[in-house]
């Protein structure tokens, strides 16, 4: 089953809020419902929300009552604005939305009928979804070469099939190495405050039969310093032109600990995640989510924080390029200097 798939003129999503307790499917029949699903993290993971947003435009095309190309375009651009506002950090979302609009209204003849244009929106969204699966498989193949038999890997957040349309980015690398017969053990960061590691990555690893143990985020330094973990893998929500990586909050501290102990740090992401319009990571917008995600945490059945407490909740942080050993893309493994090598790898992409 794909994380994101189209069926019966509607978008179907695995509800990631319900895992690991139950595997449930949410059906979106309007682009507004897709936007809400992205905002509430019913669907999450940069590639997955990009594909979901593309299908959101397909729903907007079906909803539109426009009778000409100009009217349809106006309706889709309004839907695009709503979808882009849901999660500002992950560049794949805006990339997928812009790609659909460009494909339909720039590459295709506007002389086509409105009904044909509607079908073209859906066709482009489906291409984005299908390409994501193939892209992830290629990344997994390249990245698996970086893992050795017997490695223990610290993995942050969730980057598996749930974070993509299928297969995964960093977790896809681990899965590929496992399927090649390598004995890989995973230390799964809980990834606070939403616990994507403990809830989602652990669940996926159980499906694949890959041995793992859950650790709290602040245990990673101990395992790296004592040599009980050899490598660090995570994904990326946006990569600046110089190789700075925005990823789930806690990635920066993990990369610092790995760097201090000489453990290689690998970010795994498709080239669509590279944002050449931003010279460095300090320019990447960081999403600040609701305080309740931090304050609602309970221990022993009781709320941890005092009733009047306030909290900060940035969803992402930026890991400087100097801390990253290599970035794994669908076109191969990219190494420093990233300001040069990223341009070269992006040149292989047909846009």
N, C-alpha and C positions, 0 to 999 in steps of 0.2 A: 504494500500500500504506500502511495506517495503521501507526503505531508500536505501537499496542495494539489488538488485535481479538479477538473471541470467535468460535470455530469448533469444532464437534464437541464441545460441552460442555467446552471447555478454553480457557485464555487463551493467546494467541500474542503474543509480544513480539519486536521487532527487538533482537538482542543488540548493544548499543552498545559492548560491550567488544571486539568483533571488527572494527568499522569503523576505518579505511577499507579494511582488507585484504580483508574478505569480508563479504557481506550474509547473515547467518544468522538463523534464527528459533528462539527458545526456546519450548517448549510447557510451560505450567504446568497441572497437573491437581489441585493441592491449594492451599489458601490458604497453607500453610507454604512451598510452593515460590514463591508470589508474594512473600511476605515476604522470602525469601532473594534473589529477583531484584531487589527494591528495595534491599535492604541492600548487595548487591554491585555495584550500579549497572549491572546488566544492562539495566534500564530506569531512566532518570533524567530530570530536568526536572520541575518542580513539577506542571504539569497532567498530564503523562504518568503520574507515580506516583500521582496522585490517582485517575485513571481505572483504573489497574492495581489499586489497593487496593479500589476499588468492585467490580471483577470478582473480586477475591480473596474478597470476602464472598459473591459468587454461587457460587464454588466451595465455600466453607464451608457454604452452604445445601445444596448437593448432597451434601456429605460427611456432614452431620448425619443422625443416625438418630432424631431427635426425632419424636414422634407428636402433639405439640400445639404451639400457638403459643408457650407459655411455654418449652418445652424448646428450640425453634428459636431463640428470642430469646437464651437463655443461651449457646447454642453460637456464635451470631453475635457476641455481645458479647465472648466470649473470643477469637474470631478478630480482632475489631476491635482489641483491646488489643495483640495481637501485631503487627498491621499498623502501628498508630500508632507503635510503638516503633522501627521500622526507620530512619526519617529524621525527627528531631524538628523541624528548622527549617522545612521547607516546609509551610505551613498548608493547602495544597490537599489533602494526604493526609488529615488529620483531618477537613477539611471534607467531602470526598467520602464517607468512611466514616460520619460522623454523618448526612449527608444520606440515605444508603441506609437506615440504621436508623430514622431518623425517618419516612421515606416508608412503610416497610413496617409499622412497629409503632405509629405515631402517626396518620398520615393515613389509613391503611387500616383496615378493620374487622378486629379480631382474631378475629372469628367465621369468617373465611375458613379454608378447609382448609389444612393444612400444605403440601401440594403447590402450592396457589395462591400461598401466601406465598413459597415458593421461587422460583416464576416471577416474582413481583413484585420480588424482590431482583435477579434478572438483568435485568428490564426497566428498573429504576431505574439500574443500572450502565450499561446501554446508552444510556439517555437522557443520562447524564453525559458519556459518550464522544461522542455525536453533538452535544450542545450545545457541547462544547469546540471542535469543528471550526468551527461557526458563529460562536462567540464570537471565535475567532482571526481569521476572515475579516473580521469587523466591526472588530476592533482594527487589522488591517492597513490597512483603508480609511481609518480616522481618522488613523493614524500616517503613512501615505504622504504626506499633505498637508504634513507637517513637513520632508520631504526635497525638495531642489531639484535640478534637472538639473545634473549635474556635481559633486555633493557627494562628498567622501570621508568615510566614516563609520568610526569605530573601534567594533568590536563585541566584547563580552566574553563568554566562555563559549560555550555553544550554546543557542540559543533558537528553533531552527527546528522543522520537523515532528518531528524526533527527540525534542524536549523536550516535545512535546504529543501529542495523538492524531493531529493532522495540521495542516499549514500553519505554525504557529509564532506566537510573540509578537513580540519585537524583530526577529528575522530574517524573520518574516512581513511586517513593515512594509517591510523592504528588498526582499523579493521582490515585494510589491505595487507599490512604486515602480518597480522594474525592469520589471514587466509593463505598467505604464502608459507605458513608453517613456522614462523618466528614466534618464540615464546615471549610475549609482551605482557607486562603487568602494569596496571594503571592506578595511580593515586589520583583520585577524583576530588578536586577542590569542591567544597559545598557550593561556593559562589554565592555569597550573601549579597543582598538580603532576600532574593527570590529563590535561591537554592536550585538554580538550573542544573548544577552539577549533581547534587544529591538526588534530585527528583528525576531528571531527564537523562543525563549521561549514564548514570548508574543503571537506569532502566534499559537503555540501549545496549550497554555492555552485557547485560544479562541475556538479551535476545541473541547476541552474537557468540556467547560463551567465552568472553574474554575476561580473565581474572582481574579483579579490581578491589580496592579498598577506598572508602570515603574518608577524607580528612577535612578538618576545618581549614579555612583559607590561611590562618596564621600558623599552621603547622608546616607549611611548605619549606620555609627556610631551614627548619631542623632536618628534614629529610635530605635536602640538598647538601647541607654542611657535613652531615654524617655519611655521605656517599650512598645513601639508600635510594636515591633517585638520580638517574643519569642525564635525563633530557626533559625539556619543557616544551609543550605544544599548546597552541591556542589559535583561534581564528582571527578575524579582523572585521570591523564594521566600516572602517574607512582608513585608507593608507594615503598619507600626504606624498607629494612629489619627492621629498627627501627620504622617504622610508619610515617616517614616524607612523606608528600604528595606534589607531583608536580601537579599543576593544572593551569588553565588559570590565566594570570596575574591579580592581584588584589585580589586573594583569600587570600593571607597572611595578607593584611591589614584588610580584612573583618574578618578573624579569630581573629586577635588581638583585634579588637573592640568588638567582641562577648565575648571573654575571659575576657576582662576588665569589662564587664557588666554582667557576670555570665550567659550568654546565651549559651546553648549547641551547639556544632559544630559537624556536622555529614558529613563525606565523604562517598559517596556511589560508590562502584566500584567492579567489579568481581575480583576473585582471580588471574586471568591472568594478572592483573595490578600490582601485587606485584613482585618486582624485588629483589630477595634475593642475587643477585650478588653485590648489592650496600648496604654497611653498613649504610649509612645515606644519606639524601637528598642533601648534598653538592656535591655528586658525580654524580647527575643526570644531563645529558646534557640539557642545556636550549637553545631552538631554538630562534635565533634572526632573525626577519623577516624584510622586506624592510621598509625603512624610510617613503616611500610614504603612508603607511597605517596610519601613524600619521600625516604627513604633509599635506595630501590631504583633511583633514577635513575642511568643509566650515561652515560659519555662516552668515545668511542673504544673501546667494548666493555668498559670497566672501570667498576666502581662508583665514584661520585664521592666519597662520604662515607667517612671512616675506619671500620673495622670496629666500633669501640666507640661510634660517634656516636649521639646521641639527637636527636629532632626533635619539633617541634610541628606539628600539622596541622589547624587549624580550617578547615572546609570553606566557611565563609561569613564575611562581615563586614557591618557596618551602615553605610550611607551616610546621613548626616543630611539631613533634608528641605531644609535651606538650600542644599545643593549641587545639588538637582534642579530643572531648569527646568520640567518637566511630567511627568505620569504619563498614559500612554495606556491607556484601558480600552475595553471593548466598547461603552460608552455615550458615549464621547467623550474629549476631551483635558481633563485636570484640571490646573489650575494653582494656585499658592499663593494664599491660605493653605490648606494641605492639610487642616488640622483642620476646616475648614468645607466645602471643596469635595468631600472624600472622602465626607462624610456625605450630601451632596446627590446624588452619583453613585450611592452605594449605595442610596439611596431609590428608584432606578429598577429595582432588582432585586427580583423576586418570589421570596421564600424560603419 
